[in-house]
Amino acid sequence: MKEISYQAQGSASEPYNITISLNGSNLRCICDCPAGSMGTHCKHWMSVFEGKKQDYINLNESQIEEIRSWLSGSDLEEPWNEFNKIKDLELELKKKKKDITKKFKIAMKR
């Protein structure tokens, strides 16, 4: 089993504690933030896989790269890819909605 624990400064005064572990193909991500404590995904561990800059405490670039390499072939790879597809669709829908809103404004000025 591989495991890396670190902290990330979130909105609370104290940093959140995150542990990411890989046991075979089982990738487990635990964070003690409010979302993570309820058993849902949270931005504190997701940001490592997204490559987003965050105020990480006691986590260096080589550890981030190691954690990111664990995603491939893990049981989280498929849901991660699906999640990202949904995010892409949401961005596309937001853009289309904005375009349609502009068309409404133009049409209503006539």
Jmol script that loads the backbone (N, CA, C; Angstrom):
load data "model"
ATOM      1  N   MET A   1       0.839  -1.185   0.000  1.00  0.00           N
ATOM      2  CA  MET A   1       0.000   0.000   0.000  1.00  0.00           C
ATOM      3  C   MET A   1       0.884   1.250   0.000  1.00  0.00           C
ATOM      4  N   LYS A   2       0.454   2.231  -0.785  1.00  0.00           N
ATOM      5  CA  LYS A   2       1.129   3.527  -0.826  1.00  0.00           C
ATOM      6  C   LYS A   2       0.199   4.545  -0.182  1.00  0.00           C
ATOM      7  N   GLU A   3       0.781   5.491   0.546  1.00  0.00           N
ATOM      8  CA  GLU A   3      -0.045   6.497   1.218  1.00  0.00           C
ATOM      9  C   GLU A   3       0.742   7.791   1.383  1.00  0.00           C
ATOM     10  N   ILE A   4       0.057   8.887   1.093  1.00  0.00           N
ATOM     11  CA  ILE A   4       0.650  10.207   1.312  1.00  0.00           C
ATOM     12  C   ILE A   4      -0.372  11.055   2.051  1.00  0.00           C
ATOM     13  N   SER A   5       0.055  11.653   3.145  1.00  0.00           N
ATOM     14  CA  SER A   5      -0.802  12.546   3.923  1.00  0.00           C
ATOM     15  C   SER A   5      -0.225  13.949   3.855  1.00  0.00           C
ATOM     16  N   TYR A   6      -1.110  14.918   3.805  1.00  0.00           N
ATOM     17  CA  TYR A   6      -0.694  16.310   3.742  1.00  0.00           C
ATOM     18  C   TYR A   6      -1.821  17.191   4.266  1.00  0.00           C
ATOM     19  N   GLN A   7      -1.570  18.465   4.292  1.00  0.00           N
ATOM     20  CA  GLN A   7      -2.583  19.432   4.706  1.00  0.00           C
ATOM     21  C   GLN A   7      -2.773  20.452   3.593  1.00  0.00           C
ATOM     22  N   ALA A   8      -3.974  21.016   3.551  1.00  0.00           N
ATOM     23  CA  ALA A   8      -4.279  22.089   2.601  1.00  0.00           C
ATOM     24  C   ALA A   8      -5.020  23.170   3.356  1.00  0.00           C
ATOM     25  N   GLN A   9      -4.637  24.399   3.122  1.00  0.00           N
ATOM     26  CA  GLN A   9      -5.310  25.514   3.774  1.00  0.00           C
ATOM     27  C   GLN A   9      -6.594  25.821   3.020  1.00  0.00           C
ATOM     28  N   GLY A  10      -7.697  25.631   3.680  1.00  0.00           N
ATOM     29  CA  GLY A  10      -8.999  25.943   3.110  1.00  0.00           C
ATOM     30  C   GLY A  10      -9.541  27.215   3.716  1.00  0.00           C
ATOM     31  N   SER A  11     -10.862  27.295   3.799  1.00  0.00           N
ATOM     32  CA  SER A  11     -11.497  28.503   4.324  1.00  0.00           C
ATOM     33  C   SER A  11     -11.478  28.567   5.856  1.00  0.00           C
ATOM     34  N   ALA A  12     -11.251  27.437   6.505  1.00  0.00           N
ATOM     35  CA  ALA A  12     -11.188  27.413   7.966  1.00  0.00           C
ATOM     36  C   ALA A  12      -9.841  27.945   8.445  1.00  0.00           C
ATOM     37  N   SER A  13      -9.785  28.322   9.695  1.00  0.00           N
ATOM     38  CA  SER A  13      -8.532  28.858  10.223  1.00  0.00           C
ATOM     39  C   SER A  13      -7.435  27.787  10.294  1.00  0.00           C
ATOM     40  N   GLU A  14      -7.831  26.572  10.581  1.00  0.00           N
ATOM     41  CA  GLU A  14      -6.874  25.464  10.633  1.00  0.00           C
ATOM     42  C   GLU A  14      -6.868  24.732   9.292  1.00  0.00           C
ATOM     43  N   PRO A  15      -5.714  24.267   8.842  1.00  0.00           N
ATOM     44  CA  PRO A  15      -5.677  23.528   7.577  1.00  0.00           C
ATOM     45  C   PRO A  15      -6.397  22.184   7.687  1.00  0.00           C
ATOM     46  N   TYR A  16      -6.859  21.704   6.533  1.00  0.00           N
ATOM     47  CA  TYR A  16      -7.527  20.401   6.480  1.00  0.00           C
ATOM     48  C   TYR A  16      -6.484  19.305   6.302  1.00  0.00           C
ATOM     49  N   ASN A  17      -6.773  18.140   6.856  1.00  0.00           N
ATOM     50  CA  ASN A  17      -5.892  16.975   6.764  1.00  0.00           C
ATOM     51  C   ASN A  17      -6.406  16.050   5.671  1.00  0.00           C
ATOM     52  N   ILE A  18      -5.543  15.717   4.732  1.00  0.00           N
ATOM     53  CA  ILE A  18      -5.906  14.870   3.605  1.00  0.00           C
ATOM     54  C   ILE A  18      -4.974  13.671   3.578  1.00  0.00           C
ATOM     55  N   THR A  19      -5.542  12.499   3.324  1.00  0.00           N
ATOM     56  CA  THR A  19      -4.755  11.287   3.125  1.00  0.00           C
ATOM     57  C   THR A  19      -5.231  10.635   1.838  1.00  0.00           C
ATOM     58  N   ILE A  20      -4.298  10.367   0.956  1.00  0.00           N
ATOM     59  CA  ILE A  20      -4.600   9.664  -0.287  1.00  0.00           C
ATOM     60  C   ILE A  20      -3.774   8.391  -0.270  1.00  0.00           C
ATOM     61  N   SER A  21      -4.456   7.270  -0.491  1.00  0.00           N
ATOM     62  CA  SER A  21      -3.762   5.984  -0.443  1.00  0.00           C
ATOM     63  C   SER A  21      -4.166   5.122  -1.628  1.00  0.00           C
ATOM     64  N   LEU A  22      -3.258   4.269  -2.020  1.00  0.00           N
ATOM     65  CA  LEU A  22      -3.490   3.324  -3.109  1.00  0.00           C
ATOM     66  C   LEU A  22      -3.144   1.940  -2.608  1.00  0.00           C
ATOM     67  N   ASN A  23      -4.125   1.055  -2.677  1.00  0.00           N
ATOM     68  CA  ASN A  23      -3.945  -0.333  -2.275  1.00  0.00           C
ATOM     69  C   ASN A  23      -4.431  -1.185  -3.440  1.00  0.00           C
ATOM     70  N   GLY A  24      -3.513  -1.714  -4.218  1.00  0.00           N
ATOM     71  CA  GLY A  24      -3.895  -2.402  -5.451  1.00  0.00           C
ATOM     72  C   GLY A  24      -4.456  -1.365  -6.408  1.00  0.00           C
ATOM     73  N   SER A  25      -5.720  -1.546  -6.801  1.00  0.00           N
ATOM     74  CA  SER A  25      -6.366  -0.553  -7.665  1.00  0.00           C
ATOM     75  C   SER A  25      -7.326   0.339  -6.879  1.00  0.00           C
ATOM     76  N   ASN A  26      -7.394   0.143  -5.567  1.00  0.00           N
ATOM     77  CA  ASN A  26      -8.291   0.935  -4.729  1.00  0.00           C
ATOM     78  C   ASN A  26      -7.613   2.236  -4.312  1.00  0.00           C
ATOM     79  N   LEU A  27      -8.121   3.330  -4.868  1.00  0.00           N
ATOM     80  CA  LEU A  27      -7.610   4.656  -4.540  1.00  0.00           C
ATOM     81  C   LEU A  27      -8.585   5.300  -3.571  1.00  0.00           C
ATOM     82  N   ARG A  28      -8.080   5.687  -2.421  1.00  0.00           N
ATOM     83  CA  ARG A  28      -8.922   6.256  -1.374  1.00  0.00           C
ATOM     84  C   ARG A  28      -8.424   7.652  -1.034  1.00  0.00           C
ATOM     85  N   CYS A  29      -9.373   8.597  -1.011  1.00  0.00           N
ATOM     86  CA  CYS A  29      -9.047   9.990  -0.726  1.00  0.00           C
ATOM     87  C   CYS A  29      -9.909  10.445   0.450  1.00  0.00           C
ATOM     88  N   ILE A  30      -9.247  10.859   1.513  1.00  0.00           N
ATOM     89  CA  ILE A  30      -9.952  11.252   2.726  1.00  0.00           C
ATOM     90  C   ILE A  30      -9.520  12.662   3.107  1.00  0.00           C
ATOM     91  N   CYS A  31     -10.504  13.506   3.408  1.00  0.00           N
ATOM     92  CA  CYS A  31     -10.230  14.868   3.869  1.00  0.00           C
ATOM     93  C   CYS A  31     -11.158  15.148   5.044  1.00  0.00           C
ATOM     94  N   ASP A  32     -10.662  15.892   6.025  1.00  0.00           N
ATOM     95  CA  ASP A  32     -11.502  16.177   7.192  1.00  0.00           C
ATOM     96  C   ASP A  32     -12.244  17.511   7.083  1.00  0.00           C
ATOM     97  N   CYS A  33     -12.343  18.064   5.867  1.00  0.00           N
ATOM     98  CA  CYS A  33     -13.158  19.265   5.674  1.00  0.00           C
ATOM     99  C   CYS A  33     -14.632  18.873   5.796  1.00  0.00           C
ATOM    100  N   PRO A  34     -15.555  19.838   5.882  1.00  0.00           N
ATOM    101  CA  PRO A  34     -16.974  19.485   6.016  1.00  0.00           C
ATOM    102  C   PRO A  34     -17.489  18.552   4.914  1.00  0.00           C
ATOM    103  N   ALA A  35     -17.139  18.795   3.662  1.00  0.00           N
ATOM    104  CA  ALA A  35     -17.600  17.923   2.578  1.00  0.00           C
ATOM    105  C   ALA A  35     -16.990  16.534   2.717  1.00  0.00           C
ATOM    106  N   GLY A  36     -15.685  16.490   2.930  1.00  0.00           N
ATOM    107  CA  GLY A  36     -15.004  15.210   3.079  1.00  0.00           C
ATOM    108  C   GLY A  36     -15.496  14.420   4.275  1.00  0.00           C
ATOM    109  N   SER A  37     -15.825  15.114   5.352  1.00  0.00           N
ATOM    110  CA  SER A  37     -16.333  14.440   6.553  1.00  0.00           C
ATOM    111  C   SER A  37     -17.692  13.794   6.311  1.00  0.00           C
ATOM    112  N   MET A  38     -18.415  14.301   5.292  1.00  0.00           N
ATOM    113  CA  MET A  38     -19.710  13.709   4.947  1.00  0.00           C
ATOM    114  C   MET A  38     -19.549  12.608   3.898  1.00  0.00           C
ATOM    115  N   GLY A  39     -18.311  12.313   3.526  1.00  0.00           N
ATOM    116  CA  GLY A  39     -18.059  11.234   2.592  1.00  0.00           C
ATOM    117  C   GLY A  39     -18.201  11.611   1.128  1.00  0.00           C
ATOM    118  N   THR A  40     -18.217  12.902   0.836  1.00  0.00           N
ATOM    119  CA  THR A  40     -18.307  13.320  -0.557  1.00  0.00           C
ATOM    120  C   THR A  40     -16.950  13.808  -1.036  1.00  0.00           C
ATOM    121  N   HIS A  41     -16.837  13.992  -2.347  1.00  0.00           N
ATOM    122  CA  HIS A  41     -15.583  14.501  -2.900  1.00  0.00           C
ATOM    123  C   HIS A  41     -15.409  15.955  -2.467  1.00  0.00           C
ATOM    124  N   CYS A  42     -14.183  16.379  -2.390  1.00  0.00           N
ATOM    125  CA  CYS A  42     -13.920  17.767  -2.006  1.00  0.00           C
ATOM    126  C   CYS A  42     -12.777  18.320  -2.840  1.00  0.00           C
ATOM    127  N   LYS A  43     -12.723  19.632  -2.904  1.00  0.00           N
ATOM    128  CA  LYS A  43     -11.707  20.293  -3.733  1.00  0.00           C
ATOM    129  C   LYS A  43     -10.300  20.132  -3.179  1.00  0.00           C
ATOM    130  N   HIS A  44     -10.167  19.774  -1.905  1.00  0.00           N
ATOM    131  CA  HIS A  44      -8.843  19.694  -1.296  1.00  0.00           C
ATOM    132  C   HIS A  44      -8.039  18.513  -1.820  1.00  0.00           C
ATOM    133  N   TRP A  45      -8.665  17.373  -2.046  1.00  0.00           N
ATOM    134  CA  TRP A  45      -7.935  16.268  -2.654  1.00  0.00           C
ATOM    135  C   TRP A  45      -8.091  16.283  -4.166  1.00  0.00           C
ATOM    136  N   MET A  46      -9.220  16.777  -4.664  1.00  0.00           N
ATOM    137  CA  MET A  46      -9.426  16.799  -6.111  1.00  0.00           C
ATOM    138  C   MET A  46      -8.427  17.726  -6.801  1.00  0.00           C
ATOM    139  N   SER A  47      -8.046  18.795  -6.129  1.00  0.00           N
ATOM    140  CA  SER A  47      -7.134  19.762  -6.756  1.00  0.00           C
ATOM    141  C   SER A  47      -5.796  19.133  -7.118  1.00  0.00           C
ATOM    142  N   VAL A  48      -5.376  18.136  -6.372  1.00  0.00           N
ATOM    143  CA  VAL A  48      -4.114  17.457  -6.690  1.00  0.00           C
ATOM    144  C   VAL A  48      -4.222  16.790  -8.061  1.00  0.00           C
ATOM    145  N   PHE A  49      -5.351  16.131  -8.321  1.00  0.00           N
ATOM    146  CA  PHE A  49      -5.537  15.442  -9.599  1.00  0.00           C
ATOM    147  C   PHE A  49      -5.834  16.419 -10.730  1.00  0.00           C
ATOM    148  N   GLU A  50      -6.427  17.563 -10.405  1.00  0.00           N
ATOM    149  CA  GLU A  50      -6.759  18.564 -11.422  1.00  0.00           C
ATOM    150  C   GLU A  50      -5.544  19.416 -11.800  1.00  0.00           C
ATOM    151  N   GLY A  51      -4.517  19.372 -10.978  1.00  0.00           N
ATOM    152  CA  GLY A  51      -3.342  20.190 -11.234  1.00  0.00           C
ATOM    153  C   GLY A  51      -3.546  21.642 -10.834  1.00  0.00           C
ATOM    154  N   LYS A  52      -4.563  21.900 -10.016  1.00  0.00           N
ATOM    155  CA  LYS A  52      -4.823  23.267  -9.562  1.00  0.00           C
ATOM    156  C   LYS A  52      -3.873  23.618  -8.427  1.00  0.00           C
ATOM    157  N   LYS A  53      -3.454  24.852  -8.435  1.00  0.00           N
ATOM    158  CA  LYS A  53      -2.570  25.334  -7.376  1.00  0.00           C
ATOM    159  C   LYS A  53      -3.401  25.567  -6.120  1.00  0.00           C
ATOM    160  N   GLN A  54      -2.926  25.075  -5.046  1.00  0.00           N
ATOM    161  CA  GLN A  54      -3.577  25.242  -3.761  1.00  0.00           C
ATOM    162  C   GLN A  54      -2.485  25.421  -2.723  1.00  0.00           C
ATOM    163  N   ASP A  55      -2.829  25.957  -1.590  1.00  0.00           N
ATOM    164  CA  ASP A  55      -1.844  26.153  -0.536  1.00  0.00           C
ATOM    165  C   ASP A  55      -1.641  24.826   0.202  1.00  0.00           C
ATOM    166  N   TYR A  56      -0.769  23.988  -0.380  1.00  0.00           N
ATOM    167  CA  TYR A  56      -0.469  22.695   0.225  1.00  0.00           C
ATOM    168  C   TYR A  56       0.586  22.864   1.301  1.00  0.00           C
ATOM    169  N   ILE A  57       0.405  22.137   2.365  1.00  0.00           N
ATOM    170  CA  ILE A  57       1.365  22.146   3.459  1.00  0.00           C
ATOM    171  C   ILE A  57       1.987  20.759   3.508  1.00  0.00           C
ATOM    172  N   ASN A  58       3.279  20.679   3.584  1.00  0.00           N
ATOM    173  CA  ASN A  58       4.062  19.444   3.639  1.00  0.00           C
ATOM    174  C   ASN A  58       3.780  18.488   2.468  1.00  0.00           C
ATOM    175  N   LEU A  59       3.596  19.066   1.266  1.00  0.00           N
ATOM    176  CA  LEU A  59       3.420  18.271   0.055  1.00  0.00           C
ATOM    177  C   LEU A  59       4.241  18.924  -1.051  1.00  0.00           C
ATOM    178  N   ASN A  60       5.175  18.172  -1.612  1.00  0.00           N
ATOM    179  CA  ASN A  60       6.024  18.760  -2.648  1.00  0.00           C
ATOM    180  C   ASN A  60       5.601  18.280  -4.036  1.00  0.00           C
ATOM    181  N   GLU A  61       6.218  18.857  -5.060  1.00  0.00           N
ATOM    182  CA  GLU A  61       5.853  18.559  -6.453  1.00  0.00           C
ATOM    183  C   GLU A  61       6.014  17.080  -6.798  1.00  0.00           C
ATOM    184  N   SER A  62       7.055  16.440  -6.310  1.00  0.00           N
ATOM    185  CA  SER A  62       7.249  15.021  -6.630  1.00  0.00           C
ATOM    186  C   SER A  62       6.155  14.167  -6.001  1.00  0.00           C
ATOM    187  N   GLN A  63       5.693  14.534  -4.808  1.00  0.00           N
ATOM    188  CA  GLN A  63       4.589  13.802  -4.182  1.00  0.00           C
ATOM    189  C   GLN A  63       3.286  14.023  -4.953  1.00  0.00           C
ATOM    190  N   ILE A  64       3.070  15.248  -5.429  1.00  0.00           N
ATOM    191  CA  ILE A  64       1.875  15.536  -6.232  1.00  0.00           C
ATOM    192  C   ILE A  64       1.884  14.681  -7.490  1.00  0.00           C
ATOM    193  N   GLU A  65       3.022  14.618  -8.169  1.00  0.00           N
ATOM    194  CA  GLU A  65       3.132  13.804  -9.379  1.00  0.00           C
ATOM    195  C   GLU A  65       2.910  12.325  -9.064  1.00  0.00           C
ATOM    196  N   GLU A  66       3.433  11.865  -7.938  1.00  0.00           N
ATOM    197  CA  GLU A  66       3.233  10.465  -7.553  1.00  0.00           C
ATOM    198  C   GLU A  66       1.753  10.192  -7.333  1.00  0.00           C
ATOM    199  N   ILE A  67       1.081  11.053  -6.587  1.00  0.00           N
ATOM    200  CA  ILE A  67      -0.354  10.884  -6.332  1.00  0.00           C
ATOM    201  C   ILE A  67      -1.122  10.869  -7.645  1.00  0.00           C
ATOM    202  N   ARG A  68      -0.805  11.804  -8.533  1.00  0.00           N
ATOM    203  CA  ARG A  68      -1.508  11.877  -9.818  1.00  0.00           C
ATOM    204  C   ARG A  68      -1.310  10.595 -10.631  1.00  0.00           C
ATOM    205  N   SER A  69      -0.163   9.970 -10.509  1.00  0.00           N
ATOM    206  CA  SER A  69       0.097   8.726 -11.262  1.00  0.00           C
ATOM    207  C   SER A  69      -0.764   7.571 -10.745  1.00  0.00           C
ATOM    208  N   TRP A  70      -1.237   7.656  -9.522  1.00  0.00           N
ATOM    209  CA  TRP A  70      -2.047   6.590  -8.947  1.00  0.00           C
ATOM    210  C   TRP A  70      -3.439   6.505  -9.576  1.00  0.00           C
ATOM    211  N   LEU A  71      -3.909   7.585 -10.177  1.00  0.00           N
ATOM    212  CA  LEU A  71      -5.261   7.618 -10.743  1.00  0.00           C
ATOM    213  C   LEU A  71      -5.423   6.617 -11.885  1.00  0.00           C
ATOM    214  N   SER A  72      -4.426   6.527 -12.744  1.00  0.00           N
ATOM    215  CA  SER A  72      -4.484   5.628 -13.894  1.00  0.00           C
ATOM    216  C   SER A  72      -4.561   4.166 -13.442  1.00  0.00           C
ATOM    217  N   GLY A  73      -5.609   3.482 -13.873  1.00  0.00           N
ATOM    218  CA  GLY A  73      -5.798   2.078 -13.513  1.00  0.00           C
ATOM    219  C   GLY A  73      -6.483   1.866 -12.179  1.00  0.00           C
ATOM    220  N   SER A  74      -6.809   2.948 -11.487  1.00  0.00           N
ATOM    221  CA  SER A  74      -7.468   2.813 -10.183  1.00  0.00           C
ATOM    222  C   SER A  74      -8.988   2.738 -10.355  1.00  0.00           C
ATOM    223  N   ASP A  75      -9.656   2.409  -9.279  1.00  0.00           N
ATOM    224  CA  ASP A  75     -11.114   2.349  -9.306  1.00  0.00           C
ATOM    225  C   ASP A  75     -11.746   3.741  -9.384  1.00  0.00           C
ATOM    226  N   LEU A  76     -10.968   4.793  -9.197  1.00  0.00           N
ATOM    227  CA  LEU A  76     -11.484   6.160  -9.341  1.00  0.00           C
ATOM    228  C   LEU A  76     -11.264   6.734 -10.736  1.00  0.00           C
ATOM    229  N   GLU A  77     -10.506   6.035 -11.576  1.00  0.00           N
ATOM    230  CA  GLU A  77     -10.205   6.578 -12.902  1.00  0.00           C
ATOM    231  C   GLU A  77     -11.477   6.809 -13.726  1.00  0.00           C
ATOM    232  N   GLU A  78     -12.357   5.825 -13.796  1.00  0.00           N
ATOM    233  CA  GLU A  78     -13.574   5.973 -14.595  1.00  0.00           C
ATOM    234  C   GLU A  78     -14.489   7.070 -14.060  1.00  0.00           C
ATOM    235  N   PRO A  79     -14.828   7.080 -12.754  1.00  0.00           N
ATOM    236  CA  PRO A  79     -15.677   8.182 -12.278  1.00  0.00           C
ATOM    237  C   PRO A  79     -15.003   9.544 -12.423  1.00  0.00           C
ATOM    238  N   TRP A  80     -13.681   9.591 -12.285  1.00  0.00           N
ATOM    239  CA  TRP A  80     -12.953  10.847 -12.466  1.00  0.00           C
ATOM    240  C   TRP A  80     -13.127  11.356 -13.895  1.00  0.00           C
ATOM    241  N   ASN A  81     -12.965  10.459 -14.862  1.00  0.00           N
ATOM    242  CA  ASN A  81     -13.124  10.841 -16.262  1.00  0.00           C
ATOM    243  C   ASN A  81     -14.560  11.280 -16.554  1.00  0.00           C
ATOM    244  N   GLU A  82     -15.533  10.575 -15.992  1.00  0.00           N
ATOM    245  CA  GLU A  82     -16.936  10.947 -16.172  1.00  0.00           C
ATOM    246  C   GLU A  82     -17.216  12.313 -15.555  1.00  0.00           C
ATOM    247  N   PHE A  83     -16.672  12.553 -14.387  1.00  0.00           N
ATOM    248  CA  PHE A  83     -16.843  13.834 -13.706  1.00  0.00           C
ATOM    249  C   PHE A  83     -16.300  14.972 -14.568  1.00  0.00           C
ATOM    250  N   ASN A  84     -15.140  14.757 -15.152  1.00  0.00           N
ATOM    251  CA  ASN A  84     -14.536  15.791 -15.996  1.00  0.00           C
ATOM    252  C   ASN A  84     -15.328  16.016 -17.277  1.00  0.00           C
ATOM    253  N   LYS A  85     -15.912  14.969 -17.839  1.00  0.00           N
ATOM    254  CA  LYS A  85     -16.774  15.129 -19.012  1.00  0.00           C
ATOM    255  C   LYS A  85     -17.979  15.993 -18.665  1.00  0.00           C
ATOM    256  N   ILE A  86     -18.559  15.767 -17.485  1.00  0.00           N
ATOM    257  CA  ILE A  86     -19.708  16.558 -17.039  1.00  0.00           C
ATOM    258  C   ILE A  86     -19.301  18.012 -16.850  1.00  0.00           C
ATOM    259  N   LYS A  87     -18.133  18.243 -16.266  1.00  0.00           N
ATOM    260  CA  LYS A  87     -17.653  19.620 -16.104  1.00  0.00           C
ATOM    261  C   LYS A  87     -17.503  20.303 -17.456  1.00  0.00           C
ATOM    262  N   ASP A  88     -16.982  19.578 -18.438  1.00  0.00           N
ATOM    263  CA  ASP A  88     -16.837  20.136 -19.784  1.00  0.00           C
ATOM    264  C   ASP A  88     -18.205  20.469 -20.384  1.00  0.00           C
ATOM    265  N   LEU A  89     -19.175  19.578 -20.192  1.00  0.00           N
ATOM    266  CA  LEU A  89     -20.535  19.823 -20.695  1.00  0.00           C
ATOM    267  C   LEU A  89     -21.162  21.034 -20.012  1.00  0.00           C
ATOM    268  N   GLU A  90     -20.921  21.163 -18.714  1.00  0.00           N
ATOM    269  CA  GLU A  90     -21.453  22.319 -17.983  1.00  0.00           C
ATOM    270  C   GLU A  90     -20.890  23.622 -18.538  1.00  0.00           C
ATOM    271  N   LEU A  91     -19.594  23.635 -18.830  1.00  0.00           N
ATOM    272  CA  LEU A  91     -18.980  24.833 -19.414  1.00  0.00           C
ATOM    273  C   LEU A  91     -19.565  25.136 -20.789  1.00  0.00           C
ATOM    274  N   GLU A  92     -19.764  24.091 -21.579  1.00  0.00           N
ATOM    275  CA  GLU A  92     -20.343  24.268 -22.907  1.00  0.00           C
ATOM    276  C   GLU A  92     -21.778  24.799 -22.812  1.00  0.00           C
ATOM    277  N   LEU A  93     -22.567  24.249 -21.883  1.00  0.00           N
ATOM    278  CA  LEU A  93     -23.948  24.714 -21.694  1.00  0.00           C
ATOM    279  C   LEU A  93     -23.976  26.170 -21.231  1.00  0.00           C
ATOM    280  N   LYS A  94     -23.074  26.518 -20.356  1.00  0.00           N
ATOM    281  CA  LYS A  94     -23.005  27.900 -19.861  1.00  0.00           C
ATOM    282  C   LYS A  94     -22.720  28.860 -21.012  1.00  0.00           C
ATOM    283  N   LYS A  95     -21.796  28.482 -21.881  1.00  0.00           N
ATOM    284  CA  LYS A  95     -21.460  29.313 -23.037  1.00  0.00           C
ATOM    285  C   LYS A  95     -22.657  29.428 -23.981  1.00  0.00           C
ATOM    286  N   LYS A  96     -23.337  28.309 -24.246  1.00  0.00           N
ATOM    287  CA  LYS A  96     -24.497  28.328 -25.143  1.00  0.00           C
ATOM    288  C   LYS A  96     -25.623  29.174 -24.565  1.00  0.00           C
ATOM    289  N   LYS A  97     -25.814  29.072 -23.261  1.00  0.00           N
ATOM    290  CA  LYS A  97     -26.859  29.875 -22.616  1.00  0.00           C
ATOM    291  C   LYS A  97     -26.547  31.360 -22.766  1.00  0.00           C
ATOM    292  N   LYS A  98     -25.294  31.712 -22.594  1.00  0.00           N
ATOM    293  CA  LYS A  98     -24.876  33.108 -22.749  1.00  0.00           C
ATOM    294  C   LYS A  98     -25.125  33.577 -24.187  1.00  0.00           C
ATOM    295  N   ASP A  99     -24.788  32.736 -25.170  1.00  0.00           N
ATOM    296  CA  ASP A  99     -25.013  33.075 -26.576  1.00  0.00           C
ATOM    297  C   ASP A  99     -26.503  33.267 -26.866  1.00  0.00           C
ATOM    298  N   ILE A 100     -27.328  32.381 -26.338  1.00  0.00           N
ATOM    299  CA  ILE A 100     -28.771  32.479 -26.557  1.00  0.00           C
ATOM    300  C   ILE A 100     -29.342  33.722 -25.887  1.00  0.00           C
ATOM    301  N   THR A 101     -28.839  34.047 -24.701  1.00  0.00           N
ATOM    302  CA  THR A 101     -29.292  35.254 -24.001  1.00  0.00           C
ATOM    303  C   THR A 101     -28.993  36.491 -24.840  1.00  0.00           C
ATOM    304  N   LYS A 102     -27.820  36.525 -25.466  1.00  0.00           N
ATOM    305  CA  LYS A 102     -27.483  37.645 -26.348  1.00  0.00           C
ATOM    306  C   LYS A 102     -28.468  37.732 -27.511  1.00  0.00           C
ATOM    307  N   LYS A 103     -28.826  36.585 -28.080  1.00  0.00           N
ATOM    308  CA  LYS A 103     -29.778  36.562 -29.198  1.00  0.00           C
ATOM    309  C   LYS A 103     -31.152  37.060 -28.758  1.00  0.00           C
ATOM    310  N   PHE A 104     -31.571  36.686 -27.550  1.00  0.00           N
ATOM    311  CA  PHE A 104     -32.844  37.194 -27.014  1.00  0.00           C
ATOM    312  C   PHE A 104     -32.814  38.709 -26.921  1.00  0.00           C
ATOM    313  N   LYS A 105     -31.730  39.251 -26.392  1.00  0.00           N
ATOM    314  CA  LYS A 105     -31.608  40.707 -26.228  1.00  0.00           C
ATOM    315  C   LYS A 105     -31.675  41.404 -27.576  1.00  0.00           C
ATOM    316  N   ILE A 106     -30.979  40.851 -28.563  1.00  0.00           N
ATOM    317  CA  ILE A 106     -31.000  41.446 -29.911  1.00  0.00           C
ATOM    318  C   ILE A 106     -32.400  41.394 -30.492  1.00  0.00           C
ATOM    319  N   ALA A 107     -33.036  40.233 -30.369  1.00  0.00           N
ATOM    320  CA  ALA A 107     -34.381  40.061 -30.933  1.00  0.00           C
ATOM    321  C   ALA A 107     -35.399  40.950 -30.245  1.00  0.00           C
ATOM    322  N   MET A 108     -35.261  41.191 -28.969  1.00  0.00           N
ATOM    323  CA  MET A 108     -36.244  41.994 -28.230  1.00  0.00           C
ATOM    324  C   MET A 108     -36.062  43.486 -28.477  1.00  0.00           C
ATOM    325  N   LYS A 109     -34.916  43.885 -29.021  1.00  0.00           N
ATOM    326  CA  LYS A 109     -34.671  45.306 -29.312  1.00  0.00           C
ATOM    327  C   LYS A 109     -35.246  45.691 -30.657  1.00  0.00           C
ATOM    328  N   ARG A 110     -35.681  44.744 -31.438  1.00  0.00           N
ATOM    329  CA  ARG A 110     -36.203  45.033 -32.782  1.00  0.00           C
ATOM    330  C   ARG A 110     -37.598  45.545 -32.715  1.00  0.00           C
TER     331      ARG A 110
END
end "model"
wireframe off; spacefill off
backbone 0.3
color backbone group
